[in-house]
Amino acid sequence: MVRIMEGDRPDLADIKGDAEGLAELTGLMKRCWDPNPEQRPRALECTTKTEQLFKMHKHAIHDAVHEVLKKLDQKEGKGMAAGEQVQRDQIAEAPAIRGENPQRNDPAEDTVPAEDTVPVEDTVPAEDTVPAEDTVPAEDTVPIEDTVPAEDTVPIEDRVPAEDRVPVEDTVPVEDTVPVEDTVPAEDTVPVEDTVPVEDTVPVEDTVPAEDTVPAEDRVPVEDRHPAEHRVPAEDRVPAEDRVPAEDRVPAEDRVPAEDRVPAEDRVPAEKKLLQVRTQFVIRVSDPVLNQLLDNLLEHRVITDEEMQSARTRGRADKARDVIDTVRRKGSAASSVLISALREVDPVLSRELTLISPNCGEL
């Protein structure tokens, strides 16, 4: 200790050779002996450089270990007892030869028993070891406690070939995957042969939003739906904004059976029907009925306030002519409103004018 304090250091003259990195290692040792603590290298620098040197000579170290194990195996073949005796004699004589205290030798129980050493035939040949530059740095290896137990790994024969795996950049991020408890059980999934081909699926932007779909409990049962071949083509359907509100439709039980309806080709347009019954309408309609018809026509915006006031100032017959002629000139829709109003206000006159069939069906 006193000699060290006086600046005495071990002699490095015996360290010879031209091994790569030897000069750097001896230089590092000398810096560690610097009497000024501030000039000594940090622990991180020492660790980094020694690891670099170890990686440079790792291959040669494996070869050296292989040779040592081979010689030990040869000695073991000549006789374990003789070998152990020689080893014990060498251990006992070594302290005396070096002039050291025998108490400082490692006890025999700390040495590796011959039966626990790796047999030479089980060691990895030097040419099969992984080059130092290809090994995974210690800080990048998976901790033992985080590795998958051998019994839980997928057998090699069941693994997906590398060329068939999904590229990492195409995989779904963990935070976007469906939790296992929310996935569909395998026995409930649709077989591949029954799934819809990708090219036949509806684009996402064309699908109906979830909030606009019909609740399952309100949907028409499959057995009650019309066959596809009996449905009205989309291009022939009445636009939603032009359909009659459900509350205004005639109940199914009050509708004229299809077999009793007048064929479309035999129906008379409403304005022509009014022209056919014009004379009888003028003769038979009463003044109170005419006033109710005017109110109804105004309510349905078939006539204007001026037209209604003008008609009210006339006598009954002229009022009747004014009403039927004004409406008839406005077209089929206006004429249908007048016919419907007359059927409601005076059903008897409607039947007499054949605007209602005997079974209450409109002609």
Contacts in CASP RR format, 6 or more apart in sequence:
PFRMAT RR
TARGET T0000
AUTHOR 0000-0000-0000
METHOD contacts of the structure
MODEL  1
MVRIMEGDRPDLADIKGDAEGLAELTGLMKRCWDPNPEQRPRALECTTKT
EQLFKMHKHAIHDAVHEVLKKLDQKEGKGMAAGEQVQRDQIAEAPAIRGE
NPQRNDPAEDTVPAEDTVPVEDTVPAEDTVPAEDTVPAEDTVPIEDTVPA
EDTVPIEDRVPAEDRVPVEDTVPVEDTVPVEDTVPAEDTVPVEDTVPVED
TVPVEDTVPAEDTVPAEDRVPVEDRHPAEHRVPAEDRVPAEDRVPAEDRV
PAEDRVPAEDRVPAEDRVPAEKKLLQVRTQFVIRVSDPVLNQLLDNLLEH
RVITDEEMQSARTRGRADKARDVIDTVRRKGSAASSVLISALREVDPVLS
RELTLISPNCGEL
7 35 0 8 1.000
9 30 0 8 1.000
9 33 0 8 1.000
12 26 0 8 1.000
12 29 0 8 1.000
12 30 0 8 1.000
15 22 0 8 1.000
15 26 0 8 1.000
19 57 0 8 1.000
20 56 0 8 1.000
20 57 0 8 1.000
21 53 0 8 1.000
21 56 0 8 1.000
24 49 0 8 1.000
24 53 0 8 1.000
25 49 0 8 1.000
25 50 0 8 1.000
25 53 0 8 1.000
28 41 0 8 1.000
28 46 0 8 1.000
28 49 0 8 1.000
28 50 0 8 1.000
31 39 0 8 1.000
31 40 0 8 1.000
31 41 0 8 1.000
32 40 0 8 1.000
32 41 0 8 1.000
32 46 0 8 1.000
34 40 0 8 1.000
54 61 0 8 1.000
54 132 0 8 1.000
55 132 0 8 1.000
55 133 0 8 1.000
55 135 0 8 1.000
56 132 0 8 1.000
58 132 0 8 1.000
59 126 0 8 1.000
59 129 0 8 1.000
59 131 0 8 1.000
59 132 0 8 1.000
62 124 0 8 1.000
62 126 0 8 1.000
62 129 0 8 1.000
63 126 0 8 1.000
65 123 0 8 1.000
66 120 0 8 1.000
66 123 0 8 1.000
66 125 0 8 1.000
66 126 0 8 1.000
69 117 0 8 1.000
69 118 0 8 1.000
69 120 0 8 1.000
69 123 0 8 1.000
70 120 0 8 1.000
72 114 0 8 1.000
72 117 0 8 1.000
73 119 0 8 1.000
73 120 0 8 1.000
75 83 0 8 1.000
76 83 0 8 1.000
76 114 0 8 1.000
80 114 0 8 1.000
84 114 0 8 1.000
88 108 0 8 1.000
91 105 0 8 1.000
91 108 0 8 1.000
92 102 0 8 1.000
94 100 0 8 1.000
94 105 0 8 1.000
95 101 0 8 1.000
95 102 0 8 1.000
95 104 0 8 1.000
95 105 0 8 1.000
96 102 0 8 1.000
256 359 0 8 1.000
256 360 0 8 1.000
256 361 0 8 1.000
260 359 0 8 1.000
260 361 0 8 1.000
262 363 0 8 1.000
267 363 0 8 1.000
268 276 0 8 1.000
268 363 0 8 1.000
269 332 0 8 1.000
269 335 0 8 1.000
270 331 0 8 1.000
270 332 0 8 1.000
270 333 0 8 1.000
270 335 0 8 1.000
270 336 0 8 1.000
270 338 0 8 1.000
270 339 0 8 1.000
271 328 0 8 1.000
271 329 0 8 1.000
271 331 0 8 1.000
271 332 0 8 1.000
271 334 0 8 1.000
271 335 0 8 1.000
273 335 0 8 1.000
273 339 0 8 1.000
273 355 0 8 1.000
273 363 0 8 1.000
274 281 0 8 1.000
274 324 0 8 1.000
274 327 0 8 1.000
274 328 0 8 1.000
274 335 0 8 1.000
274 338 0 8 1.000
274 339 0 8 1.000
275 328 0 8 1.000
277 353 0 8 1.000
277 354 0 8 1.000
277 355 0 8 1.000
278 321 0 8 1.000
278 324 0 8 1.000
278 325 0 8 1.000
278 328 0 8 1.000
280 352 0 8 1.000
280 353 0 8 1.000
281 320 0 8 1.000
281 324 0 8 1.000
281 349 0 8 1.000
281 353 0 8 1.000
282 317 0 8 1.000
282 320 0 8 1.000
282 321 0 8 1.000
282 324 0 8 1.000
284 349 0 8 1.000
284 352 0 8 1.000
284 353 0 8 1.000
285 316 0 8 1.000
285 320 0 8 1.000
285 346 0 8 1.000
285 349 0 8 1.000
286 316 0 8 1.000
286 346 0 8 1.000
287 315 0 8 1.000
287 316 0 8 1.000
287 319 0 8 1.000
289 342 0 8 1.000
289 345 0 8 1.000
289 346 0 8 1.000
289 349 0 8 1.000
290 311 0 8 1.000
290 316 0 8 1.000
290 319 0 8 1.000
290 320 0 8 1.000
290 323 0 8 1.000
291 312 0 8 1.000
292 341 0 8 1.000
292 345 0 8 1.000
293 323 0 8 1.000
293 338 0 8 1.000
293 341 0 8 1.000
293 342 0 8 1.000
293 345 0 8 1.000
294 303 0 8 1.000
294 308 0 8 1.000
294 311 0 8 1.000
294 312 0 8 1.000
294 323 0 8 1.000
295 308 0 8 1.000
296 337 0 8 1.000
296 341 0 8 1.000
296 344 0 8 1.000
296 345 0 8 1.000
297 303 0 8 1.000
297 308 0 8 1.000
297 323 0 8 1.000
297 327 0 8 1.000
297 334 0 8 1.000
297 337 0 8 1.000
297 338 0 8 1.000
297 341 0 8 1.000
298 304 0 8 1.000
298 305 0 8 1.000
298 308 0 8 1.000
300 337 0 8 1.000
300 341 0 8 1.000
302 327 0 8 1.000
302 330 0 8 1.000
302 334 0 8 1.000
302 337 0 8 1.000
302 338 0 8 1.000
303 311 0 8 1.000
303 326 0 8 1.000
303 327 0 8 1.000
307 326 0 8 1.000
310 322 0 8 1.000
311 319 0 8 1.000
311 322 0 8 1.000
311 323 0 8 1.000
311 326 0 8 1.000
312 319 0 8 1.000
314 322 0 8 1.000
323 338 0 8 1.000
324 338 0 8 1.000
327 334 0 8 1.000
327 335 0 8 1.000
327 337 0 8 1.000
327 338 0 8 1.000
328 334 0 8 1.000
328 335 0 8 1.000
339 350 0 8 1.000
339 355 0 8 1.000
339 362 0 8 1.000
342 349 0 8 1.000
342 350 0 8 1.000
342 353 0 8 1.000
342 355 0 8 1.000
343 350 0 8 1.000
343 355 0 8 1.000
343 356 0 8 1.000
343 362 0 8 1.000
347 356 0 8 1.000
350 356 0 8 1.000
351 358 0 8 1.000
354 363 0 8 1.000
355 362 0 8 1.000
355 363 0 8 1.000
356 362 0 8 1.000
356 363 0 8 1.000
357 363 0 8 1.000
END
